[in-house]
Amino acid sequence: MRRVLGGAALLVGALLIVLGLMAPSLYTTLATVPLNQTSTSISAGEDMSVVRLSKEQGFQPLTGVRVTSTRKVLGIPGKATDNNAFWQTGVTSSVDGYGGISFSDEGVSIDRVSGEATNCCGDYQRADGTPEAPGEMVPVTHQGLYFKFPFDVQQQTYQWWDGDLDRAMPINFVRTEDLKGLTTYVFEQKLGPEVVGHNDGIPGDAFGSATPVSADLVYENTRTLWVEPVTGVIIKGQEQVNKRFEAAGLTSVGATVGTIGFDDATIQENVNTWSSKASALKFVKGPLRPLGLVLGLLLVGVGLWVLLTEKAAAAAGTGQGRRGTTAPTATT
């Protein structure tokens, strides 16, 4: 029995030592985004102002409405190269009681560790469309971070892509916050006001004018992201948007105005999914190596001691047996 226990201690100890030695490479393997990513997040905003474009109503400003946006992300392994992943993302927005109002679709190449855009694999953008008319697909050069932060997030300023400005802008660390029991880093990005477009011939009644209006599209936004720091995954996102049409001497018309962010079900699902994954990744990066090596060496030492003492006891027993034996006496 002692021999079995000693052998088991030796085996387990050796495995722990190997695991401890392999911890850095194991972390590198785990801290890599998947090629076949699939995810869905839902955001909602109450009491918002938006513009709905339709064949029937034309340019239709809506106020005090509830907006729901659904983002789906799908990884395309066939377009990935080396250390890059290629993810497609589509966002469909709808207004309660009115149906779909906007649709955007984008393909983004990202580094699988840093999350930085790499533009390796045919990045494209199809923006400002509607579910019925998605819009033209055009090439785009992305910058900075798009879907997530890097693994092992630092409390610093990063560059985060903004689709309205078509460029990356600084997003600053502002605080640490407990979100449903999960520690997150909160980052904030303040954008605009900046003119991002121009529209001629907008129906004047939207502005209280008797004639068509020529207006600038002005964009302003405060984006806040709650990030799980080990994995870099966004647990909660929120935008305070003020995107409006402005014409000299007239009251502005809200194109997208209000606060919209992940709904509670999306946040809870993210917390449930990523809290355990973050704990496992943190353990692999930190305690696994010293723990594996120390426990492994201890178990190997115990195993060797058990086997050697067992062998010594067996040898002593054999020798004692031989000393206590007398040769038979010959008889005639």
Secondary structure, DSSP 8 states (H G I E B T S, - for coil): -HHHHHHHHHHHHHHHHHHHHHHHHHHHHHSS--TT-EEEEEEEEEEEEEEEEETTTEEEEEEEEEEEEEEEEEE-GGG--TTEEEEEEEEEEEETTTEEEEEEEEEEEEETTT-BB---S--EEEEEE-SSS----EE----SBSS---SS--SS-EEEEETTTTEEEEEEEEEEEEETTEEEEEEEEEEEEEEEEEEEEE-GGGTT-SS-EEEEEEEEEEEEEEE-TTT--EEEEEEEEEEEEE-TTS--EEEEEEEEEE-HHHHHHHHHHHHHHHHHHHHHHTTHHHHHHHHHHHHHHHHHHHHHHHHHHHHHHHHHHHHT--------
